[in-house]
Amino acid sequence: MTSKYLRQEFLSFFEKRGHKIVPSSSLLPSDPSVLFTTAGMQQFKPYYLGEKSPYGSNVVSCQKCFRTSDVEEVGDESHLTFLEMLGNFSFGGYFKEEAIKSAYDFLFKELKLPLAEAVFTVFEGNENVPEDKESVEIWKKLGVPEDKIQKKGKEDNFWGPTGEEGPCGPTTEIHLKGIEVWNLVFNEYYQDKNKKLTPLSQRGVDTGMGLERLAMIAQGGNSVFETDLFSPIINEITGENEKAKRIIADHVKGSIFLIQEGVLPSNVERGYVLRRVLRRAIRYGKLLNLPKNFLIPLAQKAIEIYNDIYPELRSNESDIVTVIQNEEEKFEKTLEDGLKQFEKGLDAFELYTTYGFPLELTIELAKEKGIKIDVEGFNKKFKEHQEISRAGAEKKFVGGLADHSEKTIKYHTAAHLMLAALREVLGPEIYQKGSNITAERLRFDFNYPQKLSEEQIRKVEELVNQKIKEDLAVNCQEMTLKEAKEKGAMGVFEEKYGEKVKVYSIGEFSKEICGGPHVKMTSELGNFKITKEESSGAGIRRIRAVLE
């Protein structure tokens, strides 16, 4: 059973049972408390809290996920950074019985996996949440022997929330070959930032099954790397160190997906994660004596594996390869010097700032030599470094505006209108990735996987000009960041906002967290014209526009 077959069979199975197939959301979530999409339920989070789902109460998806919590475990039988999560979800529709029966039917009737080898776990209960006796009875009713059902604590069988707060609940899991294959979460509670649980008014089901783990079982492999999702990459890597080969294969795959989403290597946040996995892969390539630029053919092989499923990888292949090549060449130049400095005992923070060594790489090198790294000291210096960098950036370039002249202010307001128009024409997953505004023109970067068509450009232009003609009022309100998010205000949430923020609203059309300034009425802007649309990196498009 190929991975392509398993992916499609899963979606079809639940579609036939009344679920709407929903495409994977971006790896870059709108939730500011998490850097990446780590679970299939993230895009559906509001629907567990009572917001009406546009897809109905039952949905199914195959979600791209990126996780760094297990990066040290990558190379074993089951852990990965990038993975695809198969999941079926219900928002106030069915609950435990239907969820468990569907999972049983799919694995053991549809795919005919060996039931005799399966082990099932349920939540044993604690002082806050009762024991899940109902799931035990449902499994037994399906014919699972009682000695195959194990009761586990919160660490194993209670899931969530994603981010700092959200829906969560007890789980029941299906294990095959000693690894967790499918996790069925019964969202019954809301956990707030203080870890307090309150019952949800609407119960929900949230399941997650790693496609790579399912493929391992279905294809008879002993690890997730012995599947058609990895073997084409690993077969290209020479050397005897199996763990090193697995780490390289995982990291190059994770990198192509991050770059396609518009993430570029840097020393902060998402860019730091990308730099970390790329440089970790390069270092393991050194251990295997792989040739210069060895990541390029591996990236191309990874793109080939997913070409049918995620065609945007192929359409952005040259950009992806360029980013990887540039980072590999940059790191090559500093790696040798950095290793010499490490041998001399250079401080971890100096290795990071001078040689671009991620802390984790320094820790790994130190561990091999029995040296202890002062992680607390590094983190303190890193925080100070970030604050200094941010303060400098704010002085140099406030809000992407070159100055606060009247014309510049008009372009700033036009940028807000354009972002709202882009989201209406291209979809709600569009976010600002950067801007540069002068008195002569507007330059605006946003995430999108392909070139805009002439029709799309025309629609954006028309929508902006329509709102200008409507002479909408531009209003400013000061509120807490939490209130701003609750009101649906857009923001560049990689930035660190203060306790209070300004929210600028343009009629009902646009609402953004912004420092200002703006015009009072949209009619002051004149005619909006897009002069150029181009690539600004993998998964990032750039628009230049003028006001006439």
C-alpha positions in Angstrom: 0.0 0.0 0.0 1.7 3.2 -1.2 1.6 6.4 0.9 -0.5 8.0 -1.9 -3.0 5.2 -1.6 -3.2 5.4 2.2 -3.7 9.2 2.1 -6.5 9.0 -0.5 -8.1 5.9 1.1 -8.3 7.7 4.5 -9.9 10.8 3.0 -12.4 8.8 0.9 -13.3 6.5 3.9 -14.5 9.4 5.9 -16.0 11.3 3.0 -18.3 8.3 2.5 -19.2 8.6 6.1 -20.4 12.2 5.8 -17.2 14.2 6.4 -16.2 17.2 4.3 -12.6 16.9 2.9 -10.7 20.1 4.0 -7.3 21.0 2.4 -4.2 21.3 4.6 -3.8 24.7 6.1 -0.4 26.6 6.0 2.5 25.4 8.2 2.5 29.0 9.5 -0.6 29.4 11.7 -2.4 32.6 12.6 -2.2 31.6 16.3 0.6 33.8 17.7 1.4 31.4 20.6 2.8 28.8 18.3 5.5 29.1 15.5 4.2 26.3 13.3 1.1 24.1 12.7 1.8 21.1 14.8 -1.6 19.3 14.6 -4.5 18.8 12.2 -7.0 20.4 14.6 -5.3 23.8 14.7 -7.2 25.2 11.7 -10.4 24.0 13.3 -9.8 25.3 16.8 -12.6 28.0 16.7 -15.2 25.4 15.8 -14.6 23.5 19.0 -15.4 26.7 20.9 -18.8 27.2 19.3 -18.0 29.2 16.2 -20.0 27.9 13.3 -18.0 25.7 10.9 -18.4 26.6 7.2 -17.7 22.9 6.4 -20.4 21.4 8.6 -19.9 19.5 11.9 -17.8 16.6 10.5 -14.5 17.1 8.5 -11.5 15.1 7.5 -8.0 16.4 6.4 -4.4 15.5 5.7 -2.5 18.3 7.4 1.1 19.3 6.9 2.8 19.6 10.4 6.2 20.7 11.6 7.3 19.9 15.1 10.6 20.8 16.9 9.7 19.3 20.3 11.1 15.9 19.2 14.1 17.1 17.1 16.6 15.3 19.4 14.7 12.0 18.8 14.7 12.3 15.0 16.7 9.3 13.7 14.9 6.7 15.8 12.0 4.6 14.4 9.2 7.0 14.7 10.1 10.7 15.3 10.1 13.4 12.6 10.1 17.2 12.3 7.9 17.4 9.1 5.0 15.0 9.0 1.5 14.6 7.5 -1.3 14.2 10.0 -4.4 12.3 8.9 -7.4 13.3 11.0 -11.1 13.2 11.3 -12.9 15.8 13.4 -16.4 16.5 14.7 -17.6 19.7 16.3 -20.6 18.8 18.3 -21.6 16.0 16.0 -20.6 12.4 17.0 -18.5 11.5 20.0 -16.6 8.5 21.4 -18.5 5.5 20.0 -18.6 6.6 16.4 -15.0 7.9 16.5 -13.7 4.6 17.9 -15.7 2.4 15.6 -14.6 4.4 12.5 -10.9 4.0 13.6 -11.4 0.3 14.1 -13.2 -0.2 10.8 -10.5 1.8 8.8 -7.5 0.1 10.2 -8.7 -3.5 10.7 -11.5 -3.9 8.1 -10.5 -1.5 5.3 -6.7 -1.8 5.5 -6.8 -5.3 7.1 -3.9 -4.5 9.5 -3.2 -7.2 12.1 -5.6 -6.7 15.0 -3.8 -9.3 17.0 -0.7 -7.1 17.1 -2.6 -4.0 18.3 -2.6 -2.5 21.8 -5.1 0.1 22.9 -4.7 2.7 25.7 -7.2 4.8 27.5 -7.1 7.6 30.2 -6.9 6.2 33.7 -8.3 9.4 35.3 -7.0 11.8 37.9 -8.2 14.4 40.4 -9.6 16.7 37.7 -10.8 14.3 35.0 -12.6 11.0 35.6 -11.4 7.6 34.2 -12.5 6.9 30.7 -14.6 3.8 31.3 -16.7 4.4 28.2 -13.9 4.0 25.7 -12.9 0.7 27.4 -16.4 -0.6 27.0 -16.6 0.5 23.3 -13.3 -1.3 22.5 -14.5 -4.4 24.2 -17.8 -4.3 22.3 -15.8 -4.3 19.1 -14.1 -7.5 20.1 -10.9 -6.2 21.6 -9.8 -8.4 24.5 -9.6 -6.6 27.9 -5.9 -7.6 28.3 -5.1 -5.5 25.1 -6.5 -2.4 26.7 -4.1 -0.5 29.0 -4.9 2.4 31.3 -2.4 5.3 31.2 -2.0 8.7 33.0 -2.2 12.3 31.8 1.2 12.3 30.1 0.2 9.5 27.7 -3.6 9.8 27.3 -4.6 13.4 27.7 -4.0 15.7 24.8 -3.9 19.5 24.3 -4.2 22.3 24.1 -2.2 23.6 21.1 -0.7 26.9 22.1 -1.2 28.4 25.5 -4.9 27.7 25.9 -7.7 25.9 24.1 -9.8 22.7 23.8 -8.3 19.5 25.3 -9.4 16.2 26.6 -8.7 12.5 27.3 -7.6 10.2 24.5 -7.6 6.7 23.4 -4.7 5.5 21.3 -4.0 2.6 18.9 -0.5 1.2 19.0 1.1 -1.2 16.4 4.7 -2.5 16.4 5.2 -0.7 19.7 4.5 2.8 18.5 1.4 5.1 18.7 -0.2 5.1 15.3 -3.6 6.8 15.9 -4.6 9.2 18.7 -8.3 9.8 19.2 -8.9 13.0 21.3 -12.2 13.6 23.0 -12.3 17.4 23.5 -14.5 17.9 26.6 -12.6 20.7 28.3 -11.1 24.2 27.8 -7.7 24.8 29.4 -6.9 28.4 30.1 -3.4 30.0 30.5 -3.4 29.1 34.2 -4.0 25.4 33.4 -7.5 25.5 34.7 -10.0 23.1 33.1 -13.7 24.0 32.4 -16.2 21.8 30.6 -16.8 22.8 26.9 -20.4 23.5 26.1 -20.0 21.5 22.9 -18.0 18.3 23.0 -15.8 17.4 20.0 -13.6 14.7 18.4 -10.1 15.4 17.2 -8.1 12.5 15.8 -4.5 12.4 14.5 -2.7 9.6 12.7 0.8 10.1 11.3 0.8 9.1 7.6 4.5 8.1 7.9 3.7 5.8 10.9 0.7 4.3 9.1 2.9 3.7 6.0 5.5 2.0 8.1 2.9 -0.5 9.4 1.2 -1.0 6.0 4.5 -1.4 4.1 6.1 -3.7 6.6 8.9 -1.4 7.6 10.6 -1.3 10.9 10.8 2.5 11.0 9.1 5.5 9.4 12.3 5.9 7.2 11.6 2.4 5.6 8.7 3.7 3.6 8.2 5.2 0.1 8.1 8.6 1.8 11.8 8.4 2.8 13.6 5.6 1.0 14.0 7.6 -2.3 16.0 10.2 -0.3 17.9 7.8 1.9 18.9 5.7 -1.1 20.8 8.8 -2.4 22.9 9.2 0.8 26.1 7.2 1.0 27.6 6.1 4.3 27.2 3.5 7.0 25.8 5.8 9.8 22.1 5.0 9.6 21.0 7.6 12.1 22.9 10.4 10.3 21.3 9.4 7.0 17.8 9.5 8.7 18.5 12.9 10.3 19.6 14.4 6.9 16.6 12.9 5.1 14.1 14.3 7.7 15.8 17.7 7.9 16.0 18.3 4.2 12.3 17.3 3.8 11.3 19.7 6.6 13.4 22.5 5.1 11.7 22.3 1.6 8.3 22.7 3.2 9.3 25.6 5.4 11.0 27.4 2.5 8.0 26.9 0.3 5.9 28.6 2.9 8.2 31.6 2.8 10.4 31.0 5.8 14.1 32.0 5.2 17.1 31.1 7.3 17.8 33.7 10.0 18.7 34.0 13.7 15.2 34.5 15.0 12.0 32.5 15.5 10.9 30.5 12.4 14.0 31.4 10.4 16.1 30.2 13.3 14.4 26.8 13.3 15.0 26.5 9.5 18.7 27.5 9.9 19.0 25.0 12.8 17.7 22.0 10.8 19.6 22.9 7.6 22.9 23.4 9.5 22.3 20.2 11.5 21.8 18.3 8.2 25.0 19.8 6.8 27.0 18.8 9.9 25.7 15.2 9.7 26.7 15.3 6.0 30.2 16.2 7.1 30.2 13.1 9.3 29.4 11.0 6.3 31.9 12.8 4.1 29.2 13.8 1.6 30.3 16.2 -1.2 29.8 19.9 -1.4 26.1 21.0 -2.0 24.9 17.5 -1.2 21.6 18.8 0.0 20.5 20.0 -3.5 19.8 16.6 -5.1 18.2 15.4 -1.8 15.9 18.4 -1.8 15.0 17.7 -5.5 14.3 14.1 -4.6 12.1 15.2 -1.7 10.1 17.5 -4.0 9.7 14.6 -6.4 8.1 12.5 -3.7 5.4 15.1 -3.0 5.0 16.5 -6.5 1.5 15.1 -7.1 0.2 16.1 -3.6 1.8 19.5 -3.2 2.5 20.9 -6.7 3.5 24.2 -5.2 6.8 22.6 -4.2 7.6 21.9 -7.9 6.6 25.4 -9.0 8.9 26.9 -6.4 11.7 24.4 -6.8 14.3 26.8 -8.1 13.6 29.3 -5.2 13.8 26.4 -2.7 17.0 25.1 -4.1 18.6 28.5 -4.1 17.8 29.1 -0.4 19.3 25.8 0.5 22.4 26.3 -1.6 23.0 29.8 -0.2 22.7 28.5 3.4 24.9 25.5 2.7 27.6 27.7 1.2 27.3 30.3 4.0 27.6 27.6 6.6 30.5 25.9 4.8 32.5 29.1 5.0 32.1 29.4 8.8 31.9 25.8 9.9 35.6 25.1 9.8 36.5 28.3 11.7 33.7 27.8 14.1 34.8 24.2 14.9 38.3 25.5 15.6 36.9 28.1 17.9 34.8 25.5 19.7 37.9 23.4 20.2 39.5 26.5 21.8 36.5 26.8 24.2 34.7 29.8 22.7 31.5 30.7 24.5 28.2 29.2 23.0 26.7 32.7 22.5 29.8 33.9 20.6 29.7 30.8 18.4 26.0 31.7 17.7 26.5 35.4 17.0 29.9 35.1 15.1 29.6 31.8 13.4 25.9 31.2 13.2 26.1 28.0 15.3 22.6 27.2 16.7 22.7 26.5 20.4 21.6 22.9 19.8 24.5 22.2 17.5 27.0 23.5 20.1 25.3 21.3 22.7 25.6 18.3 20.5 29.3 18.9 19.8 29.9 19.5 23.5 28.0 16.3 24.5 30.3 14.3 22.2 33.3 15.7 24.1 31.7 15.5 27.6 31.5 19.3 28.0 28.6 21.1 29.7 27.1 24.2 28.1 25.7 27.1 30.1 22.3 27.1 28.5 20.8 29.5 31.0 23.6 32.0 30.4 23.1 31.6 26.6 19.3 32.3 26.9 19.9 35.4 29.0 22.4 36.8 26.4 20.1 35.8 23.5 17.1 37.7 25.0 19.3 40.8 25.5 20.5 40.5 21.9 16.9 40.3 20.6 15.8 43.3 22.6 18.8 45.4 21.3 18.1 44.2 17.7 14.5 45.1 17.9 15.1 48.5 19.4 17.6 49.3 16.6 15.2 48.1 14.0 12.4 50.3 15.4 14.6 53.4 15.3 15.8 52.6 11.8 12.5 51.9 10.1 9.2 52.5 12.0 6.4 50.2 10.7 8.0 49.9 7.2 7.5 53.7 6.6 10.5 55.7 5.2 9.0 58.9 6.8 5.7 60.3 8.0 5.1 62.7 5.1 1.5 63.2 3.9 2.1 61.0 0.7 3.8 58.2 2.7 0.8 58.2 5.1 -1.5 57.7 2.1 0.5 54.7 0.9 0.5 53.3 4.4 -3.4 53.3 4.4 -3.5 51.9 0.9 -1.3 49.0 2.2 -4.0 48.1 4.7 -6.7 48.2 2.0 -4.5 46.0 -0.3 -3.9 43.3 2.4 -7.7 43.1 3.1 -8.3 42.9 -0.7 -5.6 40.1 -1.1 -7.3 38.1 1.6 -10.7 38.5 0.0 -9.4 37.5 -3.5 -6.7 34.9 -2.6 -8.0 33.5 0.7 -7.9 34.1 4.5 -4.5 32.4 4.8 -2.7 35.5 3.3 -0.5 37.4 5.8 1.9 40.4 5.4 5.5 39.3 5.2 7.1 42.7 5.0 6.7 46.2 3.5 8.6 49.2 2.4 6.6 52.4 2.0 8.0 55.7 0.6 6.4 58.9 -0.7 6.7 57.5 -4.3 5.4 54.0 -4.0 4.2 51.0 -1.9 6.1 47.7 -1.8 4.4 44.8 0.0 5.3 41.2 0.6 2.9 38.4 1.4 2.7 34.6 1.5 1.3 32.9 -1.7 2.7 29.8 -3.5 2.4 31.0 -7.1 2.4 34.0 -9.5 -0.9 35.9 -9.4 -3.0 35.8 -12.5 -3.9 39.0 -14.4 -7.5 38.4 -13.3 -6.5 38.2 -9.6 -4.4 41.4 -9.9 -7.3 43.2 -11.5 -9.7 42.0 -8.8 -7.4 43.3 -6.0 -7.0 46.7 -7.8 -10.8 47.0 -8.3 -11.6 46.1 -4.7 -9.1 48.6 -3.3 -10.4 51.4 -5.6 -14.0 50.5 -4.7 -13.2 51.0 -1.0 -11.5 54.3 -1.8 -14.6 55.5 -3.7 -16.8 54.4 -0.8 -15.0 57.1 1.3 -14.7 54.9 4.4 -13.7 56.3 7.7 -10.4 55.2 9.2 -10.8 54.9 13.0 -8.2 54.1 15.7 -8.9 52.3 19.0 -6.5 51.4 21.8 -7.0 48.1 23.5 -5.2 45.1 24.9 -3.6 42.6 22.5 -6.1 39.9 23.7 -9.0 42.2 22.8 -7.5 43.0 19.4 -7.2 39.3 18.6 -10.8 38.6 19.8 -12.0 41.4 17.4 -10.2 39.7 14.5 -7.5 42.3 14.1 -4.6 41.4 11.8 -1.1 41.7 13.0 2.5 40.5 12.3 2.5 38.3 15.3 6.2 37.4 15.1 6.6 40.9 16.5 6.4 41.5 20.3 3.6 43.9 21.0 3.2 45.8 24.3 0.2 45.4 26.7 -1.8 48.0 24.8 -2.0 48.2 21.0 -3.6 50.5 18.4 -6.1 48.9 16.1 -6.9 50.8 12.9 -10.3 49.9 11.2 -11.2 51.0 7.7 -15.0 50.7 7.7 -15.8 47.0 8.1 -13.3 46.1 5.4 -9.9 46.2 7.2 -8.8 45.8 10.8 -5.1 45.8 11.7 -2.9 46.3 14.7 -0.7 49.2 13.7 1.3 52.1 15.0 -0.2 54.4 12.4 -0.4 57.1 11.1 -3.2 57.0 8.5 -5.5 59.3 6.5 -9.0 60.1 8.0 -11.1 59.0 5.0 -10.2 56.7 2.1 -11.3 59.2 -0.6 -8.0 61.0 0.2 -6.0 58.3 -1.5 -6.9 58.8 -5.2 -6.6 55.9 -7.7 -4.7 52.7 -6.7 -2.6 51.0 -9.4 -0.5 47.8 -9.1 2.6 48.3 -11.2 4.4 45.0 -10.6 3.9 41.5 -9.1 6.9 39.3 -8.6 8.6 36.6 -6.4 10.4 37.8 -3.3 11.6 34.3 -2.3 10.1 30.8 -2.0 6.4 31.1 -1.2 6.5 34.9 -1.0 5.1 37.3 -3.6 5.9 41.0 -3.8 3.6 43.7 -5.1 4.6 47.2 -6.1 1.8 49.8 -6.4 1.3 53.6 -6.8 -1.4 56.1 -6.1 -2.3 58.3 -9.1 
